[in-house]
Amino acid sequence: MHTMIRWIRKLKIEKRLRTFFFLASIVPVLILGICSAAGSYEEMKEMAVDYSAAMADISLGNMEQHFSKYLSQIEAVEESSALLQRISSYNSADWDEKKQTENDMRLLVNSIFGQNQEVDTVEISSADGAKFYYPSPITKKGSPLLAETEVLDGPLWSFIPKETGADKENYIVISKAMKPYGTIVLALKKDYAETLCENAGAGKQWKTAIFDGSGALVAGEDAFDRASGADGAVAFTEQGKMFTSGHVISSMQWKIVNGVPYSYLLDGVYQQIGVLFALLAAGILVVFYLSKIMTASITEPLGKLTKAMERDGWKELLTDEGRDEYHELIQGFNQMNERLGHMGNEVLQMELKESRLERIKKETELSALQKQINPHFLYNTLETIYWNGQYEGAEEISDVVIAVGNYFRTIISKGQEYTTVGQEAKSVENYLFLQNLRFGGRIRIWWDIREGTEDCRVMKLILQPVMEDMINEALEEKAKEIQFCVEGKREGSQVRFFISGVPRNPTEGFRKIQELSGCGNVNQRLKLYFGQHYGVTIEENGICILVPVKEEET
């Protein structure tokens, strides 16, 4: 319980109250509604299954009645034993007897099957091989259909094309052996079966299909298969979810499958569920509105207190027209606010004074550090310009004058504390050009400025003082050739410079940073201006300078 209370205390009061209102009012209704809907759904589903099975029985009865009619007609032919006796001896009769037998057979067939438009062909084969067909033959000599029929005691139902002729359409073929006289074969049009399937249902939603003994579709809906309706349950068809029922037509041993769409039978349940969810949605809106009003009466005073505590001043007092506990709390806050106002003003004045003193101190120290320019270097440079003018001609003197001008233009420019990495590199190039005039070209430098770093704005005079310290250390070691490699790359909001070269081991060749005037100058400026994270550090293979990037002002 205590764990739950601690977890609830992590939520704001507004969320707690709204959650409580929701759970107390909506959840019980939601549970009852879901249980009611589930019960209604199951009840309607059972009724739908029963309805589907009942309609399937009716459809089966209709099919049995329609197809049994042809068996009765075949039996009527069998009852004409005298005529069948003449057929069995047709080949041995004379010409007059044959003509009389053909006419009597034609009259018998017309009287029995003539009114059935769905009958395409009637064929009677005698025991001695004679054939009588109206209007065209069905079987051929040595017919497998006749051979299969002769061994059966009852009729054979097939869904096959005629064995003779060019007509390759499938027919519903009924064949029966009339022992000992011969065999009768009846071909029904497939359209007749299609009409039966269309009329078998209880409406447009009802679907029916007929399958023969081998499982081939004879007529009706192609969405089913022979296994549909095996359990009288739900099947998934091309037209969606359906209740299906399957029955075997006993006289044919064919299967009839009936189906009705799931949504059609359960439409009432869906409407009931829709109404339930609409009522729940309306209830949620009402509860949400009431909970919002109730929670606002509790949280608004707290919000006033919170905003008042976040203000930077103490002059404005809170007003409240309520009569509850929050009114007393707000009055106590106003009294405390007045007392804190006097104390806050005094503290603010002291902080402003300390801030001014700190800013003046930093500006003074920064100005002093930036003015630490080695005058000895300036004198040596002027002396170099003079001697080159005396002995080597005016062209090199011009180059020297340009380099000196560019160099001092960078370091003495007033009001410009920042420059780009590319401009800083050019300033170092000018400086090294002037130094090489003194030392006979002994100083070489390689640059490795990564892509996207050259245009970054950084504080100026970062590289040159450090390079000057490294040159001085190299001269003390009496190096014949002084080589440097300067790497520069941007790392997020800062640029990292790494200078390697002579001396080979900076940790041994350099003195402490505080004792090197150039390194110490840059280190103090960076830390004073930007904080302790930035500055100059001596590493195992060189000197690292970490400088923040100044973002462009909009």
Beta strands, then each sheet from edge to edge (+ up, - down):
strand 1: 119-126
strand 2: 131-134
strand 3: 156-161
strand 4: 170-178
strand 5: 182-188
strand 6: 207-211
strand 7: 217-220
strand 8: 234-237
strand 9: 240-249
strand 10: 254-261
strand 11: 418-420
strand 12: 443-449
strand 13: 457-459
strand 14: 482-491
strand 15: 494-501
strand 16: 535-538
strand 17: 543-548
sheet 1: 2+ 1- 5+ 4- 3+
sheet 2: 7+ 6- 10+ 9- 8+
sheet 3: 11+ 13-
sheet 4: 12+ 14+ 15- 17+ 16-
end
